[in-house]
Amino acid sequence: MARKPPQNAATSATTGAAKSPRERVIETFMTLLAHKSIEEIGLAEIGREAGVSLAELREMFGSPFAILAAYIKQIDRQVLAGADPEMAEESPRERLFDIIMRRLELLEPQRPALRSLIRSGRRSPILGLSLNGIAVRSQQWMLAAAGINTAGTRGVLRAQGLAALYASVLRTWMHDDDPGRARTMAALDRALARGQRWSGFLDDLCRIPQCIGRRRAPRYRDGDSDQPDTVAV
């Protein structure tokens, strides 16, 4: 994708002035994250650099991590809003491929910040778990956009699987400097193939309790005192 020509100072100032305080805070946080770890970024620094008071910042966000979550939610919305109607007739796998590549394109300006975040996640298991929680919620929306069921336990497991798949592709994308992102697309295609097999295994696994229930059902007769309550599996 062609780069936009650099803005002059006047244009940049006008653009910055047009942004809401919330947008400025998110942008400032991601800029800081590109140069230091999330553990080193303080609330006072974010407020100062974004040009908002601590009182205003507190009204908008509870912590630096909440600002990160807001950025990821922002990317989610952009991906969902940019859905390609021509993909509707494609397979779920092809739709998911298109969605993830679109997501990576939107993340492109923040590659340095995301690289910093991944390093921090590797150092801190607690941060890693928190990042995983955000990723799973995000990937539930990506699955829904691809027309893949996200309901119930099976949907949660699918979202967790896609979050792990996406993380593996993200590592390739971080070091893929080819403008066409050939390595990233190849890694994503392989990962989706693995994910498709996992989804089939998951479907089979989730059918096992139902099969067991059907086999056991004839043991119970009307009026049996030990007949169990109905449970949705």
GIDAGI-V503591 format. One record per residue. N is the residue number from 0. RES is the residue in one letter. D_FIRST is the distance of its C-alpha to the first C-alpha in Angstrom with 2 decimals. Layout:
BEGIN
{{N | RES | D_FIRST} {N | RES | D_FIRST}}
END
This chain:
BEGIN
{{0 | M | 0.00} {1 | A | 3.81} {2 | R | 6.47} {3 | K | 9.32} {4 | P | 12.58} {5 | P | 15.10} {6 | Q | 17.69} {7 | N | 21.30} {8 | A | 23.94} {9 | A | 25.36} {10 | T | 22.16} {11 | S | 21.48} {12 | A | 25.11} {13 | T | 25.00} {14 | T | 21.98} {15 | G | 23.80} {16 | A | 27.02} {17 | A | 25.59} {18 | K | 24.66} {19 | S | 27.40} {20 | P | 29.29} {21 | R | 27.94} {22 | E | 24.29} {23 | R | 25.27} {24 | V | 27.04} {25 | I | 24.18} {26 | E | 21.75} {27 | T | 24.55} {28 | F | 25.33} {29 | M | 21.84} {30 | T | 21.85} {31 | L | 25.31} {32 | L | 24.39} {33 | A | 21.87} {34 | H | 24.92} {35 | K | 27.79} {36 | S | 28.84} {37 | I | 29.37} {38 | E | 33.10} {39 | E | 33.17} {40 | I | 31.65} {41 | G | 34.51} {42 | L | 34.84} {43 | A | 36.37} {44 | E | 33.48} {45 | I | 30.93} {46 | G | 33.12} {47 | R | 33.70} {48 | E | 30.09} {49 | A | 29.06} {50 | G | 32.07} {51 | V | 33.88} {52 | S | 37.36} {53 | L | 38.19} {54 | A | 39.92} {55 | E | 36.80} {56 | L | 34.72} {57 | R | 37.39} {58 | E | 37.32} {59 | M | 33.59} {60 | F | 33.33} {61 | G | 35.87} {62 | S | 34.17} {63 | P | 31.03} {64 | F | 30.46} {65 | A | 30.64} {66 | I | 27.86} {67 | L | 25.69} {68 | A | 26.72} {69 | A | 25.79} {70 | Y | 22.24} {71 | I | 21.91} {72 | K | 23.55} {73 | Q | 21.09} {74 | I | 18.18} {75 | D | 20.46} {76 | R | 20.94} {77 | Q | 17.31} {78 | V | 16.81} {79 | L | 20.07} {80 | A | 19.40} {81 | G | 16.17} {82 | A | 18.08} {83 | D | 17.39} {84 | P | 20.87} {85 | E | 20.31} {86 | M | 20.37} {87 | A | 23.91} {88 | E | 25.61} {89 | E | 23.91} {90 | S | 25.68} {91 | P | 25.39} {92 | R | 23.83} {93 | E | 21.01} {94 | R | 20.55} {95 | L | 20.54} {96 | F | 17.95} {97 | D | 15.57} {98 | I | 16.62} {99 | I | 16.21} {100 | M | 12.70} {101 | R | 11.86} {102 | R | 13.97} {103 | L | 12.36} {104 | E | 8.93} {105 | L | 11.24} {106 | L | 13.10} {107 | E | 10.53} {108 | P | 12.07} {109 | Q | 15.43} {110 | R | 15.37} {111 | P | 18.32} {112 | A | 20.25} {113 | L | 19.95} {114 | R | 21.01} {115 | S | 24.00} {116 | L | 24.81} {117 | I | 24.91} {118 | R | 27.24} {119 | S | 29.47} {120 | G | 29.63} {121 | R | 30.88} {122 | R | 33.54} {123 | S | 34.80} {124 | P | 35.78} {125 | I | 36.43} {126 | L | 32.97} {127 | G | 31.57} {128 | L | 33.61} {129 | S | 32.51} {130 | L | 28.81} {131 | N | 29.62} {132 | G | 31.28} {133 | I | 28.24} {134 | A | 26.05} {135 | V | 28.57} {136 | R | 28.68} {137 | S | 24.92} {138 | Q | 24.79} {139 | Q | 27.64} {140 | W | 25.40} {141 | M | 22.68} {142 | L | 25.53} {143 | A | 26.86} {144 | A | 23.57} {145 | A | 23.71} {146 | G | 27.32} {147 | I | 28.93} {148 | N | 32.19} {149 | T | 32.24} {150 | A | 35.92} {151 | G | 38.60} {152 | T | 38.83} {153 | R | 36.89} {154 | G | 33.92} {155 | V | 34.11} {156 | L | 34.28} {157 | R | 31.27} {158 | A | 29.28} {159 | Q | 30.59} {160 | G | 29.69} {161 | L | 26.10} {162 | A | 25.90} {163 | A | 27.14} {164 | L | 24.81} {165 | Y | 21.77} {166 | A | 23.10} {167 | S | 23.32} {168 | V | 19.72} {169 | L | 18.68} {170 | R | 20.63} {171 | T | 18.72} {172 | W | 15.29} {173 | M | 16.71} {174 | H | 17.27} {175 | D | 14.42} {176 | D | 12.63} {177 | D | 11.24} {178 | P | 7.44} {179 | G | 8.42} {180 | R | 10.60} {181 | A | 13.56} {182 | R | 16.19} {183 | T | 15.11} {184 | M | 15.16} {185 | A | 18.47} {186 | A | 19.89} {187 | L | 19.11} {188 | D | 20.70} {189 | R | 23.73} {190 | A | 24.07} {191 | L | 24.06} {192 | A | 26.68} {193 | R | 28.79} {194 | G | 28.32} {195 | Q | 29.48} {196 | R | 32.59} {197 | W | 33.21} {198 | S | 32.98} {199 | G | 35.52} {200 | F | 37.75} {201 | L | 37.48} {202 | D | 38.54} {203 | D | 41.49} {204 | L | 42.42} {205 | C | 42.45} {206 | R | 44.73} {207 | I | 47.35} {208 | P | 49.07} {209 | Q | 49.35} {210 | C | 50.97} {211 | I | 53.36} {212 | G | 54.29} {213 | R | 55.09} {214 | R | 57.25} {215 | R | 59.17} {216 | A | 59.70} {217 | P | 62.83} {218 | R | 64.64} {219 | Y | 65.02} {220 | R | 67.49} {221 | D | 68.19} {222 | G | 70.19} {223 | D | 69.25} {224 | S | 69.47} {225 | D | 66.76} {226 | Q | 64.03} {227 | P | 60.85} {228 | D | 58.93} {229 | T | 55.96} {230 | V | 52.70} {231 | A | 49.23} {232 | V | 47.42}}
END
